[in-house]
Amino acid sequence: MTTLPLTLLAALLSPALASPAVPRLLAAPAPPAPVPAAAPRSPAPAASPQQPDNTPALGALSRTVEALRNEDAEALAQLVDFPLRSAEARFRATEVVGWDDLDAADQYFRVQLTIDDWLEDESSFLHSALLNDFRELRDPDAGLGPVPDRVIMLGVLRSVRDDSRRDLLLYTTPGGRVLDLIMGPIYSVDANPAGASGLQPVGLPQLGELSVDWPDALDQYEISSARELVQALLQADSGRDRALAAEALHRSPQAGVTALLRELLLIDQSAAADAGLGAVLVETLATITGRSSDYLAHAPFGMDAGLWQRRNHLEVESWVRWHEQHGGSFVAADVEHPLRPVFGERAPRAGPRPSDDDEAPAVSDRTPSSATPGGAGSGSPAESAPRAGSAPARAEPPPPPGAASTTPARTRPAVVLRTAPPTASPPAALPVPAIELLVVGPEGSPSMRLSLAEVAEQLSPPLLATLKSWAEPIEQFGLSVALGERTDHLVFGHAREQLIEDAVRQLDASAGLLDPVLPEGPSRPLLVIVFDQGFSGSAAWGQLVDELLQRGVITSDSATQLRSHPRGFTARTQAVMTQPVWDMAGNASTGDDEFRMANELANKYAQVAAVERCGPLPEWLLWALGHVIELRREGTVYTFNKDGFVATGDHFDWGKQTAKALAKRAKRRNFSLVERVLSADQPSNSLENPMLAWGALDFLYQHRAHDLVALLQDLSELQQEAAPRGGVREYLGDPERTQSSLAWRLGELNLDAMLEHLEGRP
């Protein structure tokens, strides 16, 4: 990452603090540079009627190309009006947090990321690029947004090394301040993938102009039936009726998807759009097509209504554009529709009493044999399937320490377990492939190498099915496969064997810490892909990204970013994580040491496991639970839900820091721990609210686990009510009822007891 100088930071973020020698970048624009004489003017195609007569914009284009070629981060940053850029992005719903909502450090970090993304986008081409041609394009959103008179310049770059080409779109203010920069793919002369007109700007969706046509192959009976089924779906009084309608639509996927989209478009174009009904339609679309969606039934906590509605408009347009290309030819996802309510009581299981140790709750009551890697045992999903039609049982508080009890004290919590997603593993009846397994035992014991055929009968069915479905990619990418003592997860690795073993043991231990508060094991194992720097730079990385895209784990936009910028990511709802084994951003030799693989694995694994077993949960809860597990495993925090700089002290002494903050805030008359916890995922450079959220959950985990279990169950039920068909990634539970549930579980919390607990935590 290129580090921008502090003088530039002052100029970018607070012109009043900038020294006279530093240009005040948020004030008057820099003077335009002369128009490059070497750039010939080409006749504009019919689609681009304007002439390139905007001198400030041309100057900005020339200086931008020069900065890209010279990899001059400071010069490039000085061209950009970041507050206006952020306002434009929020208007177009591509950015949720506005510039003014960020503190100075987070603003600077956003500048840093933006400039890095531009400079690193095919940098080898940019280093040899000259501006070969340019013209001004018509703005499809003229008159709209914070900058209604934007100027859009199309520049054609030419590499002096191999004569290849690349289109560049530069969005500027009339005065030449840069708002955005978009670069297309590299291409050979006369082979522009964007066509003869070159790369073109995309305007906001004009929903009144969109339409969804019935595929030609459908007859009138199929069309009428699909229309009736969509109405039945929307008018269903029960989850069963809705499931039956969705299943019938799935049996005729082309007609069903078209009818669903036509209804969705009508809802979105109405004056009072009912996003709740829209979410029902989108969930069914996602189930049938296997395509992910970001449509939201209501505005998440902290998002204004206008931004929420624009995000949904963009999502509807995305569905319509997809249907234009694939509506008559797509292959429906292979998924079994549940014909029963999703909620189901999990059979309780006897086990040892909770530990009286005050430092941590009892560890997992699963005790598989070390000779049985990932053994099914009594905790296998096959033995703990929910009973159809049964109501969820509330978890009872454990008896006081020392109290006599005639019933087992340790049972698995009866939290709602979501149904399997469209990307469920194939059946385990496939032949056993020739896969070598690294079987990792407890710390201090040697690992073993066994063939899958040797242990296949000892593995749980979901684990075996996952291995079979990944057999070909495992061989193609040269991945190691490692199993521990749990059925919850498996590791694919391209790294040193010791690092892979460390990852497996960390996941095993983290899963054990989650046992007291999460329901029985998932219907599929969590997949963790550990990779080293060499793998990230190889062709196999791009092929792995393509494989994840094909399996529906990531979106096409994410795949595009990952191919050019390899990094770790977490797909919570798909139960997949990728984890680098080296610091991709910092440099420990210069003191920039912000990477701990063990911390990241513990935190992210807790989040993925919670979503896999309970369905989407609020961000504040997922991160707080992640920090509970991370701190109990490592005693430090190196995984943050924030951008920007992290002070050295932020990694340590969370218990004492949280106790100090709580003691100070609790003296205020209007202090509300509930409001602080709910705000823990809001943009801020302060860690106070995330620490308070962690402290509250850690106290419940240690002393009132039954309340934490009940909170998870409450939120799972609220999510199920908001999205009964699943297929969504965000928590959509009613905000007021979510707050009420949290208030109920924390309402009688003794702050003195919590302070005492926190002061004893690391």
N, C-alpha and C positions, 0 to 999 in steps of 0.2 A: 504494500500500500504506500503510495507517495504521500509524504507528510508535508502539508502546506505550512508556510511560516506563520508565526504568531502575529506578525504585523498584518498579514492578510486576514487572519482570523478577526482581528480587531476591526478592520475595514469592512469585512463581510457582515459581521454580526452587530456592531454598534458603531456607526459612523462618528458618533460624538467622541469615541475613545481613540479613533485613529489618529496617528501622527500626521503632521502636514505633508510629510514625504510620501505617505501612502494614499493612493487614490481612493476616494469614498465611493465604493462600488454601488451603494444603495441610493446614492444621490444622483447627480447629473451623469448621463451616459458619456462614455469615452468618445473622443472625437473620431469620426469615421476615417478609415484608412483609404488611400487612393484605390480606385477600381483597378484590378490587375489587368495590365495590357495584354498579357499572354493568353487570357481566357477568351476564346472566340464566342460570339453570340450566335447561337443556333436558332433557326426559325422555330417558333413554338408550335407544337402540335395543336390540333383543333381543340383538344381537351384542356389546353393551357394557354388561353388567349392573351394573358398579360405580358407586357414587355418588361425586361429587367432594368427599370429606371429608378429603383429605390436605392440611392447611394448609401445610406446608413446600413441597410440590410446587406448590401454587397460587401461593404467594409467588414461587417461582422462575419460574413461567410469567409472572406479571405483570411481574416485573423484566426478564425476557428480552425481552418484547414492547416494553417501554419503551426498553431499550438498543438494540434494532433500529430503533425509530422515530427515536431521537435520534442514531443512528449513533455510539454511545458504545462504542468498542472496549474501553476500560479497564473500564467497568462490566460489559460482557459477559464479558470474560476472568475477572473476579473471581467470576463465578457458577459457573465450570467447575472440576471436579476432573480435571485433565489426566492425572495418573498412573492414576486409575481408568478414565478414558475410554480411555486407551491399552490397559490390561489387558483391558477389554471388547472392544476392537477386535481384539486379538490372539486372544482366545478365539473370536471369530467369523470369524477368518481374513481380516479386511479390512485388517489392518495387519501387516506382517512384522517391522518393527523396533520393539521395545518401548521404553517410556519410559526405563527404567533403562539401556538400551543406548546412549542418546544422551548426549552431553556437554551442558553447560549452554547453549552457543550454539545447538546443534541443537534442544534442547528449546524454547528461546525462538522459534526460527524456525518450529517446528511450531505453537506457539501463535499466532504471527502469521498463518500461512497459514490456520489454522482460523477465526480471527476474521474475517479478510478474506473468506473464502468465504461465511460467514454474512451479513456486512454487505452484500456486493455481489450477493447473490442476489435479483434484481428489486428493487434498492434504491429505485427510484422508488415502488413500491407500499408498501414498508415505511415510508417516510417519512410516509405518510398513513394508516397502519394503526392500528386500535384492536382490543382483544380483545372480540369480539362474543359469543362462546359458548365453553364449555369443558366437558370431562368427563374423568374418569379411565377408561382402557381396561385391559382384562385383558392381562397380559404373557404372550405365547405361550411365553416361555422362563422362566417363573417357576421358581425353585429351581435355575437353572443359572447358571454363569459366576461371575466375581469378585464381582458384585453380584447375588446370587440373589433379592433382594427389591426389584428396581427398581420405580420408579413411572413410568407412562407417561401423560402428559397430552395430550389432543387439544385444541388451541386453534383456534378459527375466527376469523381476522382479517378485518376489514372496512375497506375504504378509504373514508375520508370524502370523497374526491374524486369517485369514480364508483360507489360502493356495490358494487364487486367484492369477491370473497371469496378467501381462501386458507387452506388447512389447514396446521397446524403440529403436529408431534409432538415433545414434549419428554420426554426420558428423564432421570430424576433418581434420586439415592439417596433413601432414606427421609427423610434429613435435609434434602433440598432442594438438594443439590449437583448441577449439571447434568453429565450424561454424554454426551448427544448431542442434536442438533437437526436435524430433517428437515422441509423445507418442500415442499409440493406445488405444483402449477401454480395460476395465477390463474384464477378462473372466475366466471361470472355467477350470480346468485341462482337456486337450484333447478336448476343445471346442473353440479353437482359431478361431474367425471369419475371420482371414486373411489366414487360412489354415495351413497345416502342415509346410510350409516353414516360417511361421511367417510374420510379417510386412515387406514389401519390399519397397525399394526406387523407386520413380517414376521419370523417365528421361524426358528430354525435348522431345517435340513431334517430331517424324520423319515423316513429312508429306508425304514423298515419299512412306512410307509404309502403310499409311492410305487408306482406301477405303470405299465407301458407296454402299451397295448392295440393289437391289430392293427387297422389301418384296415378299415372295413366292405367296401370294394371288393375286397379281396384274397380269392382262393379258396384252398382247402386246399393245392393243388399249389404255389402261390407261397410260402405260409407254410413248407411243409416244405422246399422248395428253399433258401429263405433261411436256415433254421436249419442245414441241412447246410453251406452255404457259410461261415457264421460259424465253425463248428467246423473246417472246412478252413483258414480264415484263421489260426486260433489254433494249429493243429497243423502249419502249413507248415514244412518243413525248409529251404527256400531262399527267397531274395527273389523268384525267378520264380514259385514256387507261390503265394506270398502275393499277388503282383501279379495273378495270374490270378483268385484268389478275390475280391479287391477289385474287379476289373473286372466280374466276373459279378454281384456285389452292386450295382454301379453301374447295370447294365442294367435292374434292377428296383428303382428307388431307394426307393419307399415300403416295400416288403417288406424290402429290405436294411437300411435305416436302423432300422426297427422291430426286426428281429432283432438287430442290433448293440446297440441300446439295452437290450433285454431282457437280453442277456448281460452288458452293462456293469453294469446294476443288480444282477444276481446276484453279480457279482464284488465290487461295492462293499459289498453287504450281508453278505458272508461274514465269518466271524470273522478269517480271515487273508487279507485282500484282496491279490490279486496285482496291484499297480499296473503292473507291466510288461505283463501281458496287457491290462489296462485301457487302457494307452497305445496298444497296437496297435489296439484297437477305436475309440478316440477319433480316432486319426489317420485311420482309414478313414472315420469319420463326417465329419470335417472335409473330406476329399477329395470325398466324395459331395455334401455339402450346401453347401460353400463357406463354412461357418460356422467362425470361429476358436475356439480352445479354449485354456484355461490348465491343462489336466490335466497332471500331472507324473509321470513314470515312477518317479522316486525323489526324495528330499529334496535340494534344491540345497545346496551347501556353505554352512554356517552356519544353516540352517533346521532347527528341531527337528521331530521326527517327528510330534508331535501337531498342530502347525500345518500341516504338509504334508498330513496325512490329512484335516484339516478343509477345507483348500482343495480337495482332490479331491472330498470329499463335496458341497461347494457347486457344484462344476463339474458333477457328475453330476445334481444336482437341476436345474441350469440346462438341461441337455440334455433332461431328462424334461419340464420345463415347456414348453420350446420344442416338443417333439413333441406335447404335448397340443393346442397351437394350430395347428401346421403339419404334423403328421406325415402327414396324408392328402392334402395339397394343395401341398407345396413343390415347387419346380422344381429338379431336380438341377443341380449345377454342370457346366459344359461343360469337361471336362478329359480329355486323352488319358492313359490309364494306361500307364506304361512297362512293357514286358514283358522288360526286361533289367536286370541289376544297375545301380544308380545310378552306381557308380564307373566311370570311363573315362579312359583315357590321352588326354591332349590332344597333338596332333601338335606336336612342337617346331618352332620357327621360327628360322631364322638371323637374326643381327643383329650390330650392332657389339659390340666387346669392351667390358667394363665400364670406366667412367672410372677413371683413376688418381687423380683428385681426391679428397683425403682428406676433403672437407667433405660430400659427398653421393654416393650411388650413381649409376650411369649413369641418365640420363633414359630415357623411353620410346623403344623402337625403332620405334614407329609414327610415320610421318611423312606424314600425309595432306596433300594439296595444299590451300593456303589458299583455292583456288577451289572446293574440294569440301567444303562444310559437312557435318560428321558423316559424311564419306565412308566407304564400306565398306572399301575398300582391302584389304590383306592381313590386317588384323586383324578383319575382320567375323566375327560369330558363325557365319555360314553356312559359312565356310571352315574353321572350327576345331571342328566338332561332334565329341563323343567317339565313339570306335568302340565299337559294341555288344559287350559281353562281354569287353573287354580289361581287364587289371588296371592299377591306378594305378602309374605309374613313379616311383620315388624320384628326387628332384632330386640330381644329383651336385654336390659342392663345386666351385667354380670353381678353375682352376689358380692357383698363386701368381703375384703380379705379375711380369711379365717372362718367365714360363715359356713355352716354345714349345708350340703346340697345333695339331693338324691338324684339329680339329673346332671349330665355332663355339662361342664362350664364352658367348654370351648366348642363352638359350632361356627361354621362358615356363615358370614352375614348373608341375609336373604335379600340382596340388592337385585334390582332388575338386570337381567342379562340380555343384551340385544341380540337380534337374530343375525345369522350369517349374512355378509354382504354379497353383492353380485359377483365379486371376484373370489368366491369360496374355492377351496382347493378341490381338484378332481377326486373321484372316488379312489380308494386305496386298492382297487382290484387290478391296477396296472402291474406289469411284471416288475420285480425288484431290480433296479439298475445297479451297475457296478460302480458304487460310490464308496470311497474310503472315508471313514469317520475318525476324527480325533476325539476320543472320549476323555473328558477332563474330570478328574476327581477332586476331592477337597484339597485345600491348601496343604502343601507338603507331600502329597501323594503323587506318584508318577502318572502321566497320561498314557493312554493306550491307543493303538491304531487298529481298528477293526473294520471289516467290510460291512456294508449295510445288510447284506444277506445273512451275516452271522447274528445280527441283533434285531432283524426286522420283526420277529415275532414278539419281542420284548417292548417294542415301541408303541406308543399310543396311536390309534388310527389317524388323527389329524396330523401328527408329526410325520408319520410315514407317508401320508398322502402329499404333504408339502415337499418332502425330499424327492418323491417320484416326479412331481410336477416341475421341479427345478433341475432334474438330472442333466438335461441337455445344456442349459446355461452354465451349470457348475463345471462341466467338462470344457465347454467352449472358452470360458474366461479364466480357467485354471484356478478356481476357488477351492480353498480348503473348507471342510465342513466340520464344525465342532459342536459337540453336545455336552451338557453338564448333567446334573442330577435332577433336573426339573423337566416337566412336560411343557412348561410355559413358553419356551423360546429355543431358538437354535441360532448359531452364528455361522455365516459365510465369511471367509476371510482371505485377503490377499495382503499378508503382512508377516512379520516374524512370528514364529510359533508361540513364543513366550507372550507376546502381546495378545494373540488370539486366546490363549489360555487365561490370561488376566481378565479379558473381556467376559469370558464365560463365567468365571468365578464371581465377578462383580454382578452379573445379571442374576446368577443363582442367589446370591446374598440379598440383593435388592428385592427379588421376588419373595423371599422369606419374610422380609420386613413388611411387605404389602399384605401378606396373608391375613392378619387380624382384621383388616378393614375392607378388603375387596371380596367379591363373591368368588365362587369356585372357578377353577381355571377356564380359560377361554376355549371357544370351539375351534380355534386354530392357533398354532404357535406364533409368537411374535418373532419376526425375522430381523436380525441385526447383521448388516453387512459392514465389516471392518476392512478398511483399505489404507494402503500406504501411498506415499508420494509418487512412487514409480508407476503404480497402477493408475493413478489419477491422470497421468500424462500419456497413457497408452491408448491405442485404438480400442482396447477392451472396455475402457471407461465409457466411451460413447455408445458401444454396443450394449453395455449394461443399462445405460439410460434408456436406450430404445426398448430393451426388454421390459423395464419398469413401466414405460409408457404403454406398451402393448398390453400389459397386464392390468392397466387402469390404476396403477399405484400413484402416478404423477400425471399432471396435465401437460398438454403440448407446450404451453408457455414455460412451465417449469423445466421441461426437457430441453428446450432451446437454451435456457440460462445455464443449466447444469452441463451441457456439452461444452460450452465456451468457458465456464467458470466452475470447475469441479469443487464441490464442498459437501459437507455433511448436511443431511436434512432428515426431518421426522415427519412421516405420514401417519398421523395418529389413527385416523379412521381406517387405514389400510394395514395397520399393525406392522409397519416396515420402518426401519431406521437405517441410515448409513452413517458411519462414524469414522472420520479420519484418525490416524494414530499419531499425527504430528500437528504442530501449531501452524495453521494455514495463514494466520494474520500477523501474529507477533514475532518478535525476535528476542529470544531469551538472552542472547549474548549482549544486547544493549539494554537489558533491564525490562524489556516488554514481554513479560512472561505471564500470559493470561490463559494458559491451556493446561487442563488436567483431564485426561481421557476418562479416568475412573469417575470423576465428578459428573462429567457430561453423561456417561452411561447410566449412572444411578438416577439422575434427575429425569432425563428424557425417557428412560425405561418406565419409570413410575407414571409418567403422563400417558404414554402409549398403553400401558396395561390398564390404567383407569378407564380410558376411552373404550378399549376393546371389551372390557367386562361390564361397563355401566352405560356405554353410549356417550355422545358428546357432553361435556361438562363445561362450566364457566372457566374462562382463562385464569381468573384469580385463584380458583380452587386447584386447577391442574398445576400451576406453578408453585403454589404453596405446598401441595402434596409432594411435588418433585423436590422442593427444598427440605421437607421433612426427611425424605429418604436420603438425599445427598448428604445432609449434615449428620445423620445417624450413621452413615457409612464412612464418611471421610472427615467430618469435623470442620470442614471449610465449604465455601460456596464459590464455584467458578462458572456457574451457569445462570445467566440473567435474562430476564424478559425486558431488555432495554437496549437501545443503541447509545453510543457515546463512550466516554472514558469511564473507567472503573478505578477508583482509588484502591491503594493497597489494603487499607483498613476495611474495605467492603467485603473482603474474602474471609475475615476472621471475626471471632467474638460476637457472632450474631445474637447469642443469648443475652450477653450483657448489654449490647447496643439496643436490642429490642426492649429489654427491661427498663433501660434508661428512658427511651422514647415513651413507653407506656406510662411510666411513673409521672413524666412531665405532662403528657397530654391528658391523663385521667383527672388531673386537678381542675381542668376547665369544665365549666358548667355544661356546655353543649357537646362534650366529647361523646362520640358514638363509635365503639369498636366495630360494630356492624358496618357503618358507612366507610370506615377506614379499610376494612377487609374488602368490601365491594369495589373500592377504588384502587385496589392493589395493581390492577392491570392497566390503569390509565397512564398515558405518557408522562413521564417525570424523570428528572435526573436523580431524584431522591429515592433511596431505598427504604424509607421509613414505613410506608404502607405495605410493601411486600414483606418487610420484616414482621409487621404486626399480623399480617395474614398467616405467615409461617408460624408465628408464636401461638396464635389461636388454634391452628390445626395440630401443632405439635403437642399442645396441652391436652386437647381432646384425644389425640392418639395415645398419649401416655396414661391419662387418668380417667377419661370418659370415652373409651373407644366406641361404646354403644351409641353415643350421640353422633360421632363421626360417621358410623355406619348408617344411622338413620338419616343424616344429612345427605349422604350419597344416594340413598333410596329416594328421598324427597325429590332431589333434582333429576334423578333418572325418570321418575314418574312425570315431572313437569315437561321434560324433553319429549317423552313418549306422547303426551297429550298434544304438544305443538307439532310434532313430526311423527305421526303414527306409522308411516311407511318407511321411515328411515331415509337413507340416501343423502343425508346432509352432513356437513362437517362441523358447523358451528352449533353452539348451545343456543336453543331457541325458546327455552322455558320462559314463562311469563315473568318479567322483571320484579313486579310487586310481590308475587308469591315466592319467588326466589329469595327476596330480601326477608320476607316473613319467616321462611324456613330457617334461614341463617340466624335471624333474631331469636327464634324459638330455641335453637340449639345452643346459642351463646348467651341467651338472655339472663340466665342465673349464674353465669360464670363469675367466680370469685376472683376479682382482680388481684387481691393479695396473694392468693394461692398461685395464680398465673405468674406473678412477679417472682415468687419464690422458685417456681419451676424454671423460669427463664434464666435466672441468675445461676442455676446449676447446669445449664446447657452450654455447649461449646459455641 
